[in-house]
Amino acid sequence: MTFLTRWDDASSRPTVSEAGRDLAVRVVAPMTAWWLVVMAIGWAITDGPLKQLGHREERFNKWLASGRTSVLDTITLVFSWTGATVSIIGVCLVVVAVVWWRTRRWWFAVVPLIAISAQALVFFFTTLLIDRERPHVEKLDDSPPTSSFPSGHTGAATGLYFTLALMALRIKHPGLRGLVVTVCLLVPLLVASARLYRGMHHLSDVIVAIVNGLIAGLLAWGWLRAENAGPGSPARAAEAGEQRQSQTRA
């Protein structure tokens, strides 16, 4: 079983203790370590040795602002909303519900939910402690009362659509599979580009956010140990015992 196909044979329901332990060890702990790295990067850019680099990023934002057009304004508005909280949560809940209904495996269906939750916690606690101003250009979106670092829209879109791309690898039709995976991988890049164009973030804000979303997505994809859902797991053994008891009574 490879990492990309780890869920293909994982059909046994994990116990509550297995799920809780694996979530803490395989997602919460590494994301906490990653949050410390993000904090260090944020400090370096705002008040540390990379402060001048942070100031020089303004040139890129001003260059983007100077090339704005009405057509690009409309296109980027769409992708900016694609990464908004309401859009991300709405798409995620629909996907979780559909996958749960189709597979009857909640522990697989919640992968996107774990991804966006993990990246959101890093984003939230970082913005509480790292206060970076947004670019000094005209902003085309309303500015939420949070720091510019990192980009919440970009991190959420990356966490969600990267895990959807991993899920889409299960699509049997090669043409459809390739199309869905490609679109899912492009969405975070389009959201990041839109947020830059619309003057909401610096380049480093969206780069760190993309990495944040990717790490959250990878950890979410592997959140449950394979042996907890495999033939030798306690949950699988319990199911087998129940089946034998049912056959005996019959």
N, C-alpha and C positions, 0 to 999 in steps of 0.2 A: 504494500500500500504506500503510495507516494503522498507527499503533502497535499498536492492538488486534488487527489482522489480520495482523501482520507475519510470523507463522509459517505462514500459509495456503499460501503458494507456496514456502516455504523447504524444499525437499525434497532438496537436495544435501548430501552429507556434507562437513563442513569438515575441513581437514587438522589435524594435531596442532598445528602452529605457529600456524595461524589461531585455533584454539580457545584455546590458551594465551595468545596475545597479547591477544585480545579479552577474555578473562576478567580478565586483569591490568589492562587499560586501562579497561574498561567496568564492572567490579565492584569489584575490590580497591582501586584508587586512589580512586574516589569514596567507598567505604565507610570508607577510612582518614580522609579529610577529615571525613566525618560523625562518626566516632568522636571526633575532636578536639572537635567541637561538643558531643557528649554529655558528654564529660569536663568541658567548661566549664560546662555546665548542672548537672552533678552537684556540682562544686565550689561553684557559686553557691548551691545549696540547702543543702549540708552545712556549709560554712565561709565562704561568701562573702556577698554583699549580699542574697541571698534566704534567708538562714538562718532569719529569723523567719517567713517564709512557710512554710518547711518545718515549723516547729514548729506553726503554725496548722492544718496539714493533719490533725493528730491529732484535731481536733474532729470531722472528717468520719468518721474511722475509729471513734471512740467512738459517734457517732450510729448508724452501721451496726451496730455490735456490740450496741447497746441494743435493736435491733429484730429480733434473731435469733429464728427459730422452727425447730422440728424439720423442717418441710417444706422451708424454704429451706436449712437445713443440708444436707439430702440432695441437693437440686437443685444447689447450688453445689459440692458434692463431685464430682458428675459432671463439671461443666465445669472444675473445677480439674484433674481428672485428664486431661481432654481436652487441656490445655496442658502436661501433664507430658512430660518428655524421652522416655520410653519410648513414649508414645502418639504424639507428633509424629513420631519416627523411624519407628515402625511404619507409620503411615498414609503417610508420605512414600515409604518404600521400596516399598510396595504400589502406589502411584500411578505411581511411576517405572517399575516393572516392567510394569504393565498398559499404560501409554502407549507404552513402548518396543516392547512386543509388538504393539500395535495399529497404530502408525505406522511402525515400523522406523527411527525417527529418535531416536537417543540424545541428540542435541544439543537436541532439544525436550523429551524426557522428563525431563532433569535440571534443568529450570527450578526446580521446587519444592525440589530438593536444594540448588541454589545459593543460593536465597533463605534457607532455614533455616540454612545454613552461614554466610552472610554476616552475618545478624543475630546469630548465636550468637557470632561472633568479637568483634563490638562489645560484646555483653553481657559476655562473659568478661573481656576486657581492661579494661572499665570497672569491674567488680566487684573486680578486683585492686587498683585504685588509689583507688576511691571507696568509703569504708566508711560506709554509712548504716544506722543501726539500723532494724529493722522497727517498725511501729506498736506503741505500748504498750497493747495490748488483748489479750484472750485469743485465741490463735491456734488455729484449727481444723485446720490442716495442720502436718505436721512442718516445721520450719525448716531448710532446707539451709544449709550453712556459707558462704553468699555474702551480699553486700550486698543491701539492699532495692532499691537503684537500679541499673539499671532492672529491670522485671519480666521475668524470663526466660520464664515461661509465656506471658505476653501477647505478647511479641515473637515467640516461636516460632510461636504460633497465628496471629498476623497474617501473618507471612512465608509460612507454608504455605498457609493457607486463602485468602489474597488471590491467590496465584498459581493456586490451584485454581479460583477464580472466573474468572480470566482464561482459563484453559484451557476452562472450561465454556461460554464464549461460542461455542465451536465446535459445541456441541450443536445439531442442526438443528431439533428440535421446540421451538417457542417456549415452550410451557407448561413443559416439563421444564427447558429452559434457564433460564427465569426462576426456577424453584423452586430449582435447584441453585446458581445464582449468589447468590440471596438467602440461602440457608442458609450458604454459605461466607463471606459477608460478615458474617453475624450471629455466627458462632462466636467470632471474636476478641473481640467486644464482650462476649459472655457469659463468656468466660474472664476478661477483665479485671474484670468485675463480680464474679465469683466470688472472685477473689483479693483484691479490696477487702473484700468481705463477710466473708471468712474471716480477716481481720486480717493478711494476709501482705504487703501493700504500701500505700504512700501513693498518693494520686491522681496526683501528678506522676510516680511510678514507672511507672504503667501508661500514662499519656499519652505519655511519651517512648518507652516500649516499642512502642506502636502505631505511632508515627512511624518507629521503627527498623525494624519489620517491613514497613511500607509502602514505605520507601525500598529495603530489600533486595529486596522483591518486584518493584518496578518495574525495578531494575537487573538482576535475574535474568531478567526477561521480555525485556529488550533486550540480554542479555549477548553475543550473537553478532551481528556486523554483518550487515545484510541482504545486502550484496553478497557476503559469504562463503558464502551459501547460495542465491544467486540465479543466473540464467542466465549471468552473466558471471564467476562466481567461478572461481578456479583449480581448485577441486574439481569444479565442474560441467564445466569444459573437459576435465579428466582423465577424467571418466566418459564424456563424449562420445567421446573418443579411444579408450577401451577398447571402446565399443560399435561404433565403426567397424572396429577391428581384428577384433573378433569376427565382424562381418558379412562382412569380407573373407575370413577363414579359412573361413567357411561357404560 
